Amino acid sequence: MKPLFYQIDPHSGLPVYRQVMDQTKHYIASGALVTGDQLPSIRDLATRLSVNPATIVKAYNELQNEGVMEN
């Protein structure tokens, strides 16, 4: 798995799940993530960002619903 550096800005006004989604889309658009790459596990990313795992689940589910990622 490639190291991805997610950062959350609590003052941005965007919900955390949306920030995770936007950063994931940025990684895809920039080529840092390509088809077949794995995203960080829910538990790992939630721990690194100090957020509730449900927040990461919501972000990943939304990305899946948009067709950006697959399970």
N, C-alpha and C positions, 0 to 999 in steps of 0.2 A: 504494500500500500504506500502510495506517495504521501509525504508529509504535507498536510494542508493546514494553513494557519488561519483559523477563524477567530474573529475578534468581535465582541459585542460592545456597542456604544449605548450605554443606558440613557444617554441624553439625546439620542437621535430622533426620538418620537416614533420610531418604527418598532413594532413588536419584535421580540427576540426571534420568534420562529421565522418572521419575514426576513430579518437580517441574515439568518442561516440560509434561507432559500436564495436570497440575492447573492450571497457570497458563493454558494454552490454554482449558481448560474454563471457567475463571473469566471470561476475556475474552468467551467466547461467552455465558455466562449474564448478564453485565453489559451485553451489547449492544455492547461495544467491537469485537467481531468478528461480522459477519453473513454470511449466505449470499452467496457470490460473492467475499468478501474473500480475499486471498492471505496465507498465512503467510510468515514470513521464509524465505528459502532455507536449505537444510541448511547449506551452507558459511558463509553469513552468520551464522546463529544460533550455530553451533559456534564461529566466530571471536569473536563478541561475548561468549559465555559462557566462552570458553577451555576448551572440552571437545572430545572426539573427535567428528568428524562422525557416527560410528556410533551415538553416544548419541542424537543428534537423529533419525537414521533410525529407531532403535528407538521413540522417542516418537511420531513421525509415523505409523509403521506400526501401533502400538497404537491410536492415535486413529482411524486408518482402519478397523481391525478392529472397533472399538467403534461405528463408524458416526458418529463425531463429525465427521470430515472426509472429504473425498473427494479423490482424486488428480486 
